[in-house]
Amino acid sequence: MRAVQARILGAGLPLGVTTPKELRDRIRTRLLRASNQERIRTPLQGIHRWVNEGPGDKRYERVITGGIKDFARRPESARIKRDDGAWLHFTMTVRWDGKSALEMLAYDFELVFPTGHVPPFVRLDLNEPGHHNEAIGLRSHIHPGNDDLQLPAPLMTPEELLDLFLGDELRPRDKDKPRT
């Protein structure tokens, strides 16, 4: 797994922005577009309320959050809601000293499906450098519906993750359509 992880992390993650505020604004724009396309039910004022940027735990760290992280996955914690009843939340930690390029240190993007859906959620994580998952080659991984199950995952930009979570790929299959 370490070799796989080295290949994944070696690809880099071009963010295309220079400040944490620009990254937050880009995410808001993506969510506003999804709201205008009726892909999410969260209105404009909700997006501005629930997508924020603030200080991190360490010097030069900034954290961008969206929604409420709730590992119990209770529907009442849903803030960024899709049109099909699923909801998402995310946290990103970036390093920025005001001079150097913005660097993604960690993220977790989770899509929670309505009660009864299998799997109940999908989460993509990038753990901070030094996290114990790095030692086992799983700093970048996916949880396919189980917190204890981790599979290697590609690095993805926040926009790519939002496109995945808001697009058609992670929506329940039409029961009347046969699998191809």
N, C-alpha and C positions, 0 to 999 in steps of 0.2 A: 504494500500500500504506500510505502514511503516514496517509491519510484513514481507511482501514479500521481501522488500528491505533488511531487517536485515538478512533474510535467504540467499539471493543472496550474499550480501557482506560478510557474515560469512563464506562462502565457501573458501575465500582467493583466491589469484591469484599467483601461483608459476611461476616465470619468468624463472627459470633455468639458469640465468646468474648472474654475480656479479657486472658488471659495465655497465653504459649507452653505452659505446662504443661497448661492447660485444653484447648488445641488438641491436644496430644499425647494426652491422655486421651480426647478425643472420637474421635480416629483409632483408638486401641486398642479403644475400645468398638465402633466400626464393624467392625473386623476380628474381634473376639471374637464378635460377632453372626454374621458370615459363617462363622466356625469352627463355631459351634453349629448353623448351618443346613447344614453340610457343604459350603459353597461353596469353602472353602479347607481345606487339609490341615494347616496350621500350627497346632499346639496352643497352648493358653493360655500356657504358659510360654515358648514361642517368640515369641509376639506381644510379651510383656513384655520379652523379651531383645532383639528386633530392632527395636522401635519406640522411639526415644530422642529426647531433647531436650538440647541443650547450647549452649555459646557459639558465636557466629559469628566471622567474621574481623574485623568492625568493632565499635566500641562500640555498644551498644544492639541488636545483632543476636543472634538465637537461631536455631538450626538444628534442625529436626526431621527425623529420618531413619527410613526403614523398609527393612530388608533391606540388601543389598550392591549398590552401583552397580558394574556390570561391563559396560563397553561391548563386551567380547568376547562377552558374553551366553552364558557357559558354564553349562550346567545345574548344575554343582557349586557355583555361587555363589547358587543359588536358596534363599531363606530363607522368603519368604511365597509359598507355593505354592497354586495353585488346584486344585480337584478334577479338572480335565481335563489337568493336566500343565503348564499355563502358570504363570508366576510374575511377580510385580511387585516393584518397588523404587521408592522415592521419596526426594526431598530437598526440604525447604521452608526458605526463609530468611525470617524475619519481623523487623520492627523493633518494639522495645518498650522504652520507657524507664521503665516502671513506673508511669507516670502517664497517658500518652496511650493512644489506642485502638491495638490490635494491627494492624499493617499488613503485608500479604503483599508481600514484595519480589521473590521468585523462587520457582519450583518446577520440578521435573521429575518426572513420574510416567511410568514405563515399564512396559508389559506385554509380556513376552517369551513367545512361543508355542513349543511343542515343536518340535524339529528337523523340518524338512520342511514346516512350515506357511508359507503365503504370505498375507500378509506375515509376516516373521519376528518383527516387533515393532511396537508403536505407542507413541509417546512424545509427551506433551503438555508443553510448556515455557512458562514465563514467565521471561524473562531479567531480571536486575537492571537498574534504571535505569542508563543510560550504556553498557550492553553494545552492541557493534557492530550487533547485530540491530535495536536500536531505531532506528538511523539509516536502515535500509532498510524500516522499518515492519513488522517481524516480531518484536517483543519477545514477543508471545504467539502461539505457533505449535504445529503438530503435525508430527511426523515419521511419515509413514505407511509404515513399513518400510524406510526408507533415511535414514541420518544426514545425507545431503547434500540431501535433499528437504524443504522447509519450506513449509507452507501456513498462512495465518492461522487462528487458533483462538480461540474465545470464552474469556473468563476463567471459570474454574470453581473452586468451593470444593473443599477437600480431600475433603469428604464426597461431593460430586458426582462427583469423579474416581474415588473408590473405588467408588461405586455403578456407574459406567460399567464399570470394570475387573472388578468382581465379579459384575455382572449378566449377562443373557443377550445383550446387544447385541454384545459382542466375544468371542463363542464361535464355534468352527468350525461351519459350516453342516452340517446332516445331509445326507450325500451322496445319500440315498434320497429326499429331499424336493426337488421341483422349485422353482426360484426363482419368486417371484410378481411 
